Amino acid sequence: MSLTVPTSSEFPTLAREGLVFKTTDRLVQAGESWEQVMSLAFLFAKDEKRAKRSDMEILWASPERFSLAERYDAATKASAVGVPWRTIMTEVLQYSPQAVERMEAERATDTLLAPAPSPAPVSTPTAPAPTTPAAQPPPVTPGAG
């Protein structure tokens, strides 16, 4: 039985992936517990509407870390295939829901304050240029010259 040992350049990547997977699994488990805690807190506060666990979702930051260049590259590609703006902001660029709300308000303000586009110049139809016959070189007569 042979055991394949990863090369030195692969090892950090594999170790990182294992840690990310383990952390994601723990976040799912902890999220369920926090939902229960929050539900009990709302029940204690006599807020039965917000105490429904089916309406709750615990939001954790992603355990994976990507550079800004990687995230914006992914956002550009997602936008190109039609992923909605809000989804790109929360899922790809990993902004919080509160930050996305603020950005939406800023976008609306920017749209209102943007200068109106100038009207396109009106083109006037022009008559085609008259065509003239191509100039012919003078005939060459043999023996002249």
C-alpha positions as CSV (number, residue, x, y, z in Angstrom):
1,M,0.0,0.0,0.0
2,S,1.5,3.3,-1.1
3,L,0.8,6.6,0.5
4,T,1.1,9.7,-1.6
5,V,2.7,12.6,0.2
6,P,1.9,16.0,-1.2
7,T,4.7,18.1,-2.5
8,S,5.9,21.0,-0.4
9,S,4.0,23.5,-2.6
10,E,0.7,21.6,-2.3
11,F,0.8,21.0,1.4
12,P,-0.2,24.5,2.6
13,T,-3.1,24.6,0.2
14,L,-4.4,21.2,1.3
15,A,-4.0,22.1,4.9
16,R,-5.8,25.3,4.4
17,E,-8.7,23.6,2.6
18,G,-9.0,21.1,5.4
19,L,-9.2,23.9,8.0
20,V,-11.8,25.8,5.9
21,F,-14.0,22.7,5.6
22,K,-13.7,22.0,9.3
23,T,-14.5,25.7,10.2
24,T,-17.5,25.8,7.8
25,D,-18.9,22.6,9.4
26,R,-18.5,24.1,12.9
27,L,-20.2,27.3,11.8
28,V,-23.3,25.4,10.6
29,Q,-23.5,23.6,13.9
30,A,-23.0,26.8,16.0
31,G,-25.5,28.6,13.8
32,E,-28.2,26.2,14.8
33,S,-27.4,26.7,18.5
34,W,-27.4,30.5,18.1
35,E,-30.7,30.4,16.4
36,Q,-32.1,28.5,19.4
37,V,-30.5,31.0,21.9
38,M,-32.0,34.0,19.9
39,S,-35.4,32.3,19.7
40,L,-35.4,31.9,23.5
41,A,-34.3,35.5,24.0
42,F,-37.1,36.8,21.8
43,L,-39.6,34.5,23.7
44,F,-38.3,35.8,27.0
45,A,-38.8,39.4,25.6
46,K,-42.4,38.4,24.6
47,D,-41.7,38.9,20.9
48,E,-43.2,35.8,19.5
49,K,-43.1,37.1,15.9
50,R,-39.3,37.3,15.9
51,A,-38.9,34.1,18.0
52,K,-39.8,31.9,15.0
53,R,-36.6,29.9,14.1
54,S,-37.9,29.3,10.6
55,D,-37.5,33.0,9.9
56,M,-33.9,33.2,11.4
57,E,-30.6,32.9,9.7
58,I,-27.3,33.3,11.4
59,L,-24.8,35.1,9.1
60,W,-21.2,34.2,9.5
61,A,-18.3,35.7,7.6
62,S,-16.7,33.2,5.2
63,P,-13.8,31.3,6.7
64,E,-12.1,31.6,3.2
65,R,-10.0,34.6,2.6
66,F,-9.6,36.0,-0.9
67,S,-7.7,39.0,-2.1
68,L,-9.6,42.0,-3.3
69,A,-8.4,41.3,-6.8
70,E,-9.8,37.7,-6.7
71,R,-13.1,38.9,-5.3
72,Y,-13.6,41.7,-7.8
73,D,-12.5,39.4,-10.7
74,A,-15.2,37.0,-9.6
75,A,-17.7,39.8,-9.2
76,T,-17.0,41.0,-12.8
77,K,-17.5,37.5,-14.1
78,A,-20.7,37.0,-12.1
79,S,-22.1,40.3,-13.4
80,A,-21.2,39.3,-17.0
81,V,-23.4,36.2,-16.7
82,G,-26.3,38.1,-15.1
83,V,-26.0,37.5,-11.4
84,P,-28.1,40.2,-9.6
85,W,-26.1,43.1,-8.1
86,R,-27.2,42.5,-4.5
87,T,-26.2,38.8,-4.7
88,I,-22.8,39.8,-6.0
89,M,-22.4,42.3,-3.1
90,T,-23.3,39.8,-0.4
91,E,-22.1,36.4,-1.8
92,V,-19.0,37.3,-3.9
93,L,-17.7,40.5,-2.4
94,Q,-18.9,39.5,1.1
95,Y,-20.4,42.8,2.2
96,S,-22.8,42.7,5.2
97,P,-26.6,43.2,4.5
98,Q,-26.3,46.6,6.3
99,A,-23.4,47.7,4.0
100,V,-25.4,46.6,0.9
101,E,-28.4,48.6,2.1
102,R,-26.2,51.7,2.5
103,M,-24.6,51.1,-0.9
104,E,-28.0,50.9,-2.5
105,A,-29.0,54.2,-1.0
106,E,-25.7,55.7,-2.2
107,R,-26.3,54.4,-5.7
108,A,-29.8,55.9,-5.8
109,T,-28.3,59.2,-4.7
110,D,-25.6,59.1,-7.3
111,T,-28.1,58.3,-10.0
112,L,-30.2,61.3,-9.0
113,L,-27.2,63.7,-8.8
114,A,-25.6,62.5,-12.0
115,P,-25.7,65.1,-14.8
116,A,-28.3,64.4,-17.4
117,P,-26.7,62.9,-20.5
118,S,-26.4,65.5,-23.3
119,P,-28.6,64.8,-26.3
120,A,-27.0,63.1,-29.3
121,P,-26.0,65.6,-32.0
122,V,-28.5,65.7,-34.8
123,S,-26.9,64.7,-38.1
124,T,-28.0,66.4,-41.2
125,P,-28.2,64.4,-44.4
126,T,-25.6,65.3,-46.8
127,A,-25.7,64.9,-50.6
128,P,-23.2,62.4,-51.9
129,A,-20.1,63.9,-53.4
130,P,-20.2,64.1,-57.2
131,T,-18.2,61.5,-58.9
132,T,-15.8,62.7,-61.6
133,P,-14.3,60.4,-64.2
134,A,-10.8,59.4,-63.3
135,A,-8.2,61.4,-65.0
136,Q,-6.6,59.6,-68.0
137,P,-2.9,60.1,-68.7
138,P,-2.2,61.6,-72.1
139,P,-1.7,59.1,-74.8
140,V,1.9,58.3,-75.6
141,T,2.8,58.3,-79.2
142,P,5.7,56.2,-80.4
143,G,8.7,58.0,-81.7
144,A,7.8,61.3,-80.1
145,G,10.2,62.7,-77.8
